[in-house]
Amino acid sequence: MAAPLTPDRLIAILKAEGVKVSEYPGWRTRERDDETGKTFGPVHMILNHHTGGRDALDTVAKNGVAGLPGPLAQIYLARTGVAWLCSKGRANHAGLMAVNAYTSFLNEASTHPAPSKASGTIDGNDVAYGIETENRGDGKDVYPREQYDAWVRINAAFCREYDWSAESCGCHKETSIEGKPDPLGPVEGYGTRGQFAFTPNQFRKDVAERLKHPASWSPPTTTTPTPTPTPTVEQRVAALEKTVADQGKRLAALEPK
């Protein structure tokens, strides 16, 4: 049984993983358990989303949208890489999951089938932590390096705590019976890589690599060396004149007195 984490424990594992954490007011008591009569947990996976817009913290943490009350995730990941804690309990983020897709994450399968409504459905809000990552979701809005790095760290923190593999890290489009497209978009870069398109498989590879190291680990990065400026003609002439003058002084010193 994977019981949901207490607020203090959630903060502790995120900070240990190097995540910058902020607490949204009231998050420790905000949830959808009482309103729905459904209990959050046992939890078996993480479900990753994009917000579909910018500056959506209040919407995700408290206000919700028409027909879908908040909170809309347990964590809101800002573009700055700050993880805002929004709910300690059940949140409206996953909707109905296809059973075949959910089972593949539950069993930490090496591949995950396309979600099939014919396989049956399960309420994903009961079993999955939700992370809403700030992005317009138009396929053009770029996830900054610090945001993607925090995203990997957050998923790894849950996996490390529960002894899950990276195959417990799912994306909304991998479980939704409604054809949800998220997460979507280019990533500015990660580690030694430059810009690349977000894909669930690459994301899980990055989480898996992180889990091979201590929570304090950071991926290596490349530093572009500062190019040596090309000297101007005047600078080259001045250097040559100095060389000739220095040579003349050395020759003069060798002449017999």
C-alpha positions in Angstrom: 0.0 0.0 0.0 1.5 3.3 -1.1 -0.1 5.8 1.2 0.0 9.5 0.2 2.8 11.5 1.8 2.2 13.9 4.7 2.8 17.5 3.8 6.0 17.7 5.8 7.4 14.5 4.2 6.5 15.8 0.7 8.4 19.0 1.3 11.4 17.0 2.7 11.8 14.7 -0.3 11.4 17.5 -2.8 14.0 19.6 -1.1 16.4 16.6 -0.8 16.2 16.2 -4.5 17.2 19.9 -5.0 13.7 21.2 -5.9 12.8 24.8 -5.0 9.5 24.6 -3.0 6.8 27.1 -2.2 3.6 26.5 -0.3 0.4 27.8 -1.7 -1.8 29.2 1.1 -4.1 26.5 2.5 -2.6 23.6 0.5 -2.2 21.5 3.6 -5.9 21.1 4.1 -7.1 21.6 0.5 -8.3 18.5 -1.3 -11.3 16.9 -3.1 -11.7 13.8 -0.8 -14.5 15.3 1.3 -16.4 16.8 -1.6 -16.3 13.6 -3.7 -16.5 11.0 -0.9 -13.5 9.4 -2.5 -10.2 8.8 -0.8 -6.8 9.8 -2.3 -4.7 6.7 -2.4 -3.2 4.2 -2.4 -1.0 6.0 -5.0 0.7 4.1 -7.7 2.1 6.6 -10.2 2.8 10.2 -11.1 0.9 11.8 -13.9 2.4 14.8 -15.8 0.6 17.6 -17.5 1.0 21.0 -19.1 -1.3 23.7 -18.0 -2.3 24.9 -21.4 -1.6 28.5 -20.4 0.6 30.8 -18.4 0.2 32.2 -14.9 -2.3 29.5 -13.9 -1.2 29.0 -10.3 -4.4 30.3 -8.7 -6.5 28.2 -11.2 -4.6 25.0 -10.4 -4.2 25.5 -6.7 -7.6 26.8 -5.8 -10.0 28.3 -8.3 -10.4 25.5 -10.9 -12.2 26.0 -14.2 -15.8 25.8 -15.3 -17.1 22.4 -14.5 -13.9 21.3 -12.7 -13.3 22.6 -9.2 -9.8 23.1 -7.9 -7.4 22.0 -6.8 -6.3 20.7 -10.2 -3.0 19.0 -9.2 -0.9 18.4 -6.2 2.0 20.4 -7.6 2.2 23.4 -10.0 5.6 23.7 -11.6 6.4 27.3 -12.6 8.6 28.2 -15.5 11.2 29.3 -12.9 11.5 25.8 -11.6 9.7 26.5 -8.4 7.3 23.7 -7.3 4.2 25.2 -5.7 2.4 22.7 -3.4 -1.3 23.0 -4.1 -3.0 20.1 -2.4 -2.2 17.4 0.1 -5.0 15.1 -1.1 -7.2 14.3 -4.0 -7.1 16.8 -7.0 -9.0 17.0 -10.3 -6.2 16.4 -12.8 -6.3 12.9 -14.2 -9.9 12.2 -15.1 -10.7 8.6 -16.3 -7.7 6.5 -17.2 -7.8 3.5 -19.5 -7.2 0.4 -17.5 -4.8 -1.0 -20.0 -2.6 2.1 -19.8 -2.9 2.4 -16.0 -2.0 -1.2 -15.5 1.2 -0.8 -17.5 2.3 2.0 -15.1 1.1 0.0 -12.0 3.3 -2.9 -13.2 6.1 -0.6 -14.3 6.1 -2.2 -17.7 8.9 -1.3 -20.1 6.4 -0.2 -22.7 3.0 1.5 -22.3 0.1 0.8 -24.7 -2.1 3.5 -26.2 -5.0 4.0 -23.9 -8.1 2.0 -24.9 -11.5 2.8 -23.4 -12.6 -0.8 -24.3 -10.2 -2.0 -21.6 -12.3 -0.3 -18.9 -11.6 2.9 -16.9 -10.3 3.9 -13.5 -10.5 7.2 -11.7 -7.0 8.5 -12.0 -7.5 11.1 -9.3 -7.6 8.3 -6.8 -4.3 6.8 -7.6 -1.9 9.3 -9.2 0.0 12.4 -8.1 -0.6 15.2 -10.5 2.0 17.7 -11.7 0.8 20.7 -13.8 3.8 22.2 -15.6 3.4 25.8 -16.7 3.3 25.8 -20.5 0.9 27.1 -23.2 0.8 23.6 -24.7 0.8 24.9 -28.3 3.8 23.0 -29.3 5.9 26.2 -29.6 6.1 27.4 -26.0 9.5 26.3 -24.7 10.1 24.6 -21.3 13.1 26.4 -19.8 16.1 24.4 -18.6 15.5 25.0 -15.0 11.8 24.0 -15.3 12.6 20.7 -17.0 15.4 20.0 -14.6 12.9 20.5 -11.7 10.3 18.4 -13.4 12.8 15.4 -13.6 13.7 16.0 -10.0 10.1 16.0 -8.8 9.3 12.7 -10.5 12.5 11.2 -9.2 11.7 12.3 -5.7 8.4 10.4 -5.7 10.1 7.3 -7.3 12.9 7.4 -4.8 10.5 7.7 -1.8 8.2 4.9 -3.0 11.0 2.7 -4.5 9.3 3.0 -7.9 11.2 2.9 -11.2 10.9 5.7 -13.8 8.2 3.5 -15.5 5.8 4.8 -12.8 6.1 8.3 -14.4 3.2 8.8 -16.8 1.9 11.5 -19.1 -1.7 12.5 -19.4 -1.8 11.6 -23.1 -0.7 8.1 -22.2 -3.6 7.4 -20.0 -6.5 9.6 -21.1 -9.5 8.2 -22.8 -10.4 11.7 -24.0 -7.4 12.1 -26.3 -5.5 14.6 -24.1 -2.3 15.8 -25.8 -0.2 16.8 -22.8 2.6 17.3 -22.1 3.7 18.9 -25.4 6.4 21.3 -26.5 10.1 21.9 -27.0 12.6 21.8 -24.1 15.3 24.4 -24.0 17.9 21.8 -22.9 18.9 19.4 -20.2 22.4 18.4 -19.1 24.6 18.3 -22.1 21.7 18.4 -24.6 20.5 21.4 -26.4 16.9 21.9 -27.4 14.8 18.8 -28.0 11.1 17.9 -28.1 9.4 16.6 -25.0 8.6 13.0 -25.2 7.4 10.6 -22.4 10.1 8.1 -23.2 13.0 10.6 -23.1 11.5 12.1 -19.9 11.5 8.6 -18.2 15.1 8.0 -19.4 16.1 11.3 -17.7 14.3 10.3 -14.5 15.9 6.8 -14.6 19.3 8.3 -15.0 18.8 10.6 -12.1 17.7 7.6 -9.9 21.1 6.0 -10.5 22.6 8.8 -8.5 22.1 10.3 -5.0 19.3 12.8 -4.6 21.9 15.6 -4.4 23.2 14.8 -7.9 23.0 17.3 -10.7 23.5 16.3 -14.4 26.7 17.4 -16.0 26.5 20.4 -18.3 28.8 21.7 -21.1 30.3 25.2 -20.9 31.0 27.0 -24.2 34.6 28.4 -24.0 34.9 32.1 -24.5 36.4 32.6 -28.0 39.8 34.3 -28.2 39.2 37.6 -30.0 41.0 38.1 -33.3 43.6 40.9 -33.1 43.2 43.9 -35.3 45.8 45.0 -37.9 46.9 47.8 -35.5 47.4 45.3 -32.7 49.4 42.9 -34.9 51.6 45.7 -36.1 52.2 46.9 -32.6 53.1 43.4 -31.4 55.5 43.0 -34.3 57.2 46.3 -33.6 57.6 45.3 -29.9 59.1 42.0 -30.9 61.6 43.8 -33.2 62.5 46.3 -30.5 63.0 43.6 -27.9 65.3 41.7 -30.4 67.3 44.8 -30.9 67.8 45.3 -27.2 69.0 41.7 -26.9 71.5 42.1 -29.7 72.8 45.3 -28.3 73.4 43.6 -25.0 75.6 41.0 -26.7 77.9 43.6 -28.4 81.4 43.9 -26.8 81.8 47.0 -24.6 
